[in-house]
Amino acid sequence: MPGFELFGDAERKEVQDVLDSGVLMRYGFDAMREGHWKAKDLEHTLQTKLQVKHAHLVSSGTAAVSVAMAVAGVGAGDEVIMPTFTFVASFEAIMMLGAIPVLVDIDSSLTLDPQAVEAAITPKTKAIMPVHMCGSMANLSALQAICSKHNLLLIEDACQAIGGFYKGKPLGSIGDLGCFSFDFVKTITCGEGGVVVTNNTNYYKHAHEYTDHGHDHIGMDRGAEAHPYLGYNFRISELQAAVGLAQARRLYDFVAIQKKHYQLIKNILASIPELRFRTVPEGGEESYGFLNFFLPDLETARKTMAGFKTAGVDACFHYFDNNWHYIRKWDHLKNLKTLYPVSPEVKAGLAYLQTKSFEQSDLFIGRNISCLIKLSWTEDMVLERAHKMKTAILEALK
Ligand SMILES: *Cc1c(COP(=O)(O)O)cnc(C)c1O
C-alpha cells in the first residue's frame, strides 16, 4: 500500500468512460450514461473478491463504520467496545451516532484482547468492533464466541486490512458487517470512499437507503421515491468508483506484491534475537500492508526510530508518539472537545477516559514499530532497506 503507487492506464480508462458520458452520479440518468455503472460494477467486484452477499459503497471509511452501526441499530447511549489502537475514525464514527466508545486494551496481536473485551461488557453494550490494524486481526473466533454469549453485534473495521483472511474467510466478511476505506493512502484507493459489506440482506437494504437520504430506490423516478425513514448523504460518486474499480480488480495482485516485500524484510530482521514480530492468531493471513515488530523496551524503540531517520528509512511509525492512532495522545477526545453540546449520557459514559490508564496497551505500543510495505519498490530497494533497518536496530540494541 498505497494503491496509488500503481495508478496507470486501467484507472485512466475507467475515469474516461465516466467523463465521456458526463454522469458523475451513481443513481439514475440511465439514458445518458452509455451503459456505465461504475459504482455498481465496483460493488459486484468487491462482493466477489470479499466473498460476501452484499457490498454497498459509501463516501469514506469513516462513513462505512458509522453506517454499519446505524443499519444494525446502534444508537443513542449504546456502548461499543473498540481497541485503544486504531485510527481516530473508529471513535468518531461511534460518536456520530450518539453512542459511547468503550476503549479496551490490545494484546500482542496489536488488536483487541478478548479477555479485556469480556471484562468491559455491561448491560448497555451493543457491539464489539475489532479493528484489523496494520493488516492483521484479533482472535476473531474468541470475539465471535463472546458476541454469541452476550448477544452482541460484531462489526469489523477492516479499513487497513483489505485482502487479509481469517480461517479461510476474507477479513470484513466474518462479522455481522465489515467496513473498508478507499482513502488516498489505503491498499485500494479511489481518493475518498469506502464500503460496507454484509451477508445480511436487511442491513444491506438499510445501507442503500440510509446513505441516500432514506430514498427507497424503488422505481425509476427519484422524485416519486418513498422515504421510509431519516437518512443522510454518504454516497460515492461515479468518478471515485471508476478509480476504485480499476484498483479493486487487482486487489490480490497488490496483496501478492506486499507479501513478497514483507517476507524479504521479515527474513532479514528475523535474525535479530531480541526482536519479536506481532502475533497473528491461528488461522490468520495478514494483508501484508505493514510489517510490525516489537523491541525489548520503549527506549530501544525510540532509538531505533532515530536510527531509521539517520539511515533514510522512511514510512515506519512508532505509534506511541503519534497523534492519530493511539489513545495516549487523543487529548481532544479524552477531554471531549466538540463544537456542539454532547448528551449528558455520552458525557458520563466517556468520563472514564480522563482517568483510565491503559498500561497493557502502552507496553505493546511503546515497544512496537510498524513499517509500511510499498507496492512500487523493486527487490533491490527492499533488500537495501531491510539491511539498513537491521543495522539501525542492532545499533539501538547495543
Ligand atoms: C483509514 C481508516 C478509517 C477511515 O477511513 P477514511 O476513508 O479515511 O474515512 C477507519 N478506520 C481505520 C482503521 C482506518 O485506517
The ligand as a Gaussian input file, in Angstrom:
#p B3LYP/6-31G(d) Opt

LIG

0 1
 C       -8.477000       4.910000       7.226000
 C       -9.199000       4.332000       8.359000
 C      -10.526000       4.659000       8.656000
 C      -11.264000       5.770000       7.992000
 O      -11.258000       5.784000       6.640000
 P      -11.432000       7.165000       5.833000
 O      -11.762000       6.665000       4.463000
 O      -10.123000       7.883000       5.878000
 O      -12.540000       7.918000       6.455000
 C      -11.154000       3.984000       9.685000
 N      -10.533000       3.058000      10.411000
 C       -9.240000       2.716000      10.164000
 C       -8.609000       1.656000      10.981000
 C       -8.535000       3.365000       9.152000
 O       -7.254000       3.058000       8.962000

